[in-house]
Amino acid sequence: MNGTTDQAHEPEPVVSIHDVDRGGIQSIERAAMVLALFDQNTRVLSPALVSERLGLNRTTAHRYLASLQVSGFLSSSYGPGPLVDQLSGLVSGRQQILSLAPTMLRELSDRTGLTAVVSFLGRSGAVVGHVEEAGAGTIVLTVRVGTVLETKAAQSRALLAFQSDPAVVARMHAGLDADEARRENAELAKVRRDRLAWADLGRVGLSSVAVPVFGRHEVQAAMAVLGTTTMLPSSGESEERVAMLREAAEQLSAQVNG
């Protein structure tokens, strides 16, 4: 014998692969929530901002920011990092649309007398990519590039209605109660049928309508016009302007797929 005695060891805890997966998925979801805080008014993040908006303590918020910075999602100042630039460079469809859209939107705005917009689907709704404001009239209705639109916005509906992944729609509707979700799904069914989406934002006097822009395999963007309910009533009186919108979106789809 060597003078040592065997000691009883506590068995190591068994970690289920499902627990590992759950923890990893939760971390990814949390990281996505942090990155989704970027918008037209928030170009740089901070532990205080992340803590306030996501309900995290500042230590946890700082840890997430530091991890995202090391991985390249954030810069040293906690703005968008090099990996975001790299990924955005791969989104050729969006780049192509953004290169083609300004001229088409300008022509559409001039023809309709309305503000014309193109948007892409973000994490929580349509994100405005380009705007051409109406040149005539004393009052101009507009929306800023980078604005994240509500789920019930016309452009969000036009994008969600043609999503191939039902989980995307489920995530967007997560904040709705059961009745609201049913009504919204019914609206999306109408959008699929008509290929036309009207907004339902409860803003008196304002109106917007959107149509999808398709790539080779799926919806790529939404094109819309904005105006007053007098200029753009959600009735047959808007047929001519809606026809112009459809025509512009079809032309953009054709060029993207050409």
N, C-alpha and C positions, 0 to 999 in steps of 0.2 A: 504494500500500500504506500502511497506517496504522501500521506499525512493530510490530504485534502478530503473533504467530505462532499458528497453529492448534495446539492441544494435543490429543493423543489422549485420549479419555475411555473409562473402563472401562464396558462395557455394564451397564445397571441389571439387577439380578437379576429374573428372571421369577417372580412369585408366582402360583401356581395358585389359582383360586377355591376349589378343594377344600382347600388349605392354610388359607385364610382361614376357611372354614366349620368346619374341624376345630378351629382355634384358638378360634373363637367358641363352638362347642359345648362345648369343654373348659372354657372360662371359666364358661359357664352351669352346667355340671355341678358345677364346684368351688364356685360360689356357692350352689347348691342344697345341697351337702354341708355348707357352713358354716351355712346356715339350719336344716338338719335337726338341728343340735346342740342346739337348744332342746328341752327336755323339762320334766317336772315338777320336776326338781332344778336345771335350768340356765335361768335367766330372763334372764341377762345374759352376753354373750360377752366374751372378751378375747383379745389376740394370744397369750398364753401357753396358754390353753385350746385355741384353734383349732390352734395349733402342735402341741400334745401329742396331740390326738385325731385330727388328720388327717395328721400326719407332715410338716408344712410347717415351713420355717424361720420365725422370728418376723417377719422383714421382709415376707415374702410374706403371712403371715397378717394382719399389720397392713394391708397394701395392700388385701386383699380386704375387710376390715372397713370400712376408710375408703370404699371404692368403694360398698359396700352401704349405708353411712350416707348418702352423698351422694345416692344414687338413691332413698332413702326406705324401703328395706327394714329398716334399723336406725335406732334413735334415736341421739342424741348420746352416750348412755351405752352404746351397743351392745346395747340391748334391742330388742324388736320395734318397728319404726318405723311411721310413718303409712301407708305403702303397704300394709303387712301388714293394718292395720286396715281400709283401704279395700277390699282384696281379700276379707277375711273378711266384710265387709258384703254382698258380692255372693253369698255362698254361702247363698242364702235357704233352700235345702232343709235344710241343716244347722241353720240357726237355727230353722226350723219344727220340726224333729225335737227339738231341745233344749228348745223351749218346750212340746212335747207329752209328751216322754218321762218327765219326773219323776213325774207322776201315774200313768202306766201302769206304770212300773217299780216304784213303791211298791205298787201293787195286786198286781203279779206276785210281788214279794218276799213280801208278806203271804200270798198264796195258796199259794206253794210252800215257804215257810220257808227260801228261799235268797237269796243276794245277787243282785240283778239289775243288769245293766250294758248301756249302749248305747255303741257305738264307731264311729269313722269311719276310713277308710283314710288312713294317712299315707304317708310316703316309704318306710319300712322295715317297716311292719306296721300293725295296727290301733292306733288311739290312743283311749284311753278318754275318752268325752265326759261321761258322767253315771253315777253309782252310787247305788243304793238298797240299804242293808245290811239283812240279815235282822234283824227286831226280837226274835225269840225265840231262846232257847238261851244257853248260857254262853260259847260260842266263836263269834266272828264272822269269817268269811272275807271279805276285801274287797280292793279294788285302788284305787289313787289315780287321780283324774282327771288326765289328761295322760300317764299311763303308756303307753309304746310297747310293745306286745305282740309276742311272737315270731311268726315266720312260721307256726309249727305251732300257735299258739293257735287256739282254736275260732273266735274272732271274726275273726282274720286270714283263716282258711280260708273262712269264710262270705262275706267281702268279695272275696277273690281269685277264688273259684270262678265269680263272675258278672261279672268284668271283661270289657268288650268289647274292650279293647286288650291283646293278648297281650304287648306290651312291658312292661306293668306287672307281670305275673306273672314274666316273665323277669328283670326287675330285682330283684324280691323274692327270687327263687331263685338269684341270682348267687352267693351265699355257700355254696350247697350243692354237694356233689360230684355226679357224674352219676347214681349210684345213688339218692342221696337225692332229687334232683330228679325222677327217674322215679317214686319212691314217692309223693312229694308231689303230683305231677300226677295220679297214680291216686287219691289221696285227694280231690283237688278234683273229679274226675269223679264220685265217690260223692256229694260235697256237692251237685253240680248235679242228680244223680238224685234224691236224698232231700230236698234243701233243708234239710239238717241237718248241722252240723259239730261233731265232738267234738275236744277238744284232745289233743295227744300231746306233752306236755312232760316226761315222765319224773319227775313229782313225786308220790311215793308218798302216797296218801291223799287227793289233791285231784282234783277233776273239774270240767269246765265243758263246756257245750254251747251252740251259737249257731245262730241262723237269720238269713237276710237280711231287710232292710227295703227294699222297692223303691219308687222314685219312678216317674214316668211312663214313663221310658225305660230306666233302669238301676238297679242296686243303689245305695242311698244310705247305708245304715248296717247294722250288725249288732247284734242284741239277744241277750243271753246270760244264763244263770244259772250261779252258781258254788256249789260245795259240797263236802262230803266224798264220797268214793266210796261210803260207806254210804248217804248221803242221795241221791246222784246217780250210781248205777252206770251204766256205758255198756251197758245191757242192757234187756230188756223191763220190768224193774222200775221204770224211770224214765218209762214211757209217759205216766202222768198228768201229771207235771211238764213233760215235753216238750210235751204237748198244750197246756198252759197257756201255755208259751213261744210256741208257734206262734200261738195265738189272739191273744196280746198284740201280736206282730209284725205279724200281719195287720191288726189294728185300727189300728196306727200307720201302716202302709202306706196303708190306706184313707183316713185323715185327711190324710196328706201329699198324696195324689192327689185329695182331694175339693175 
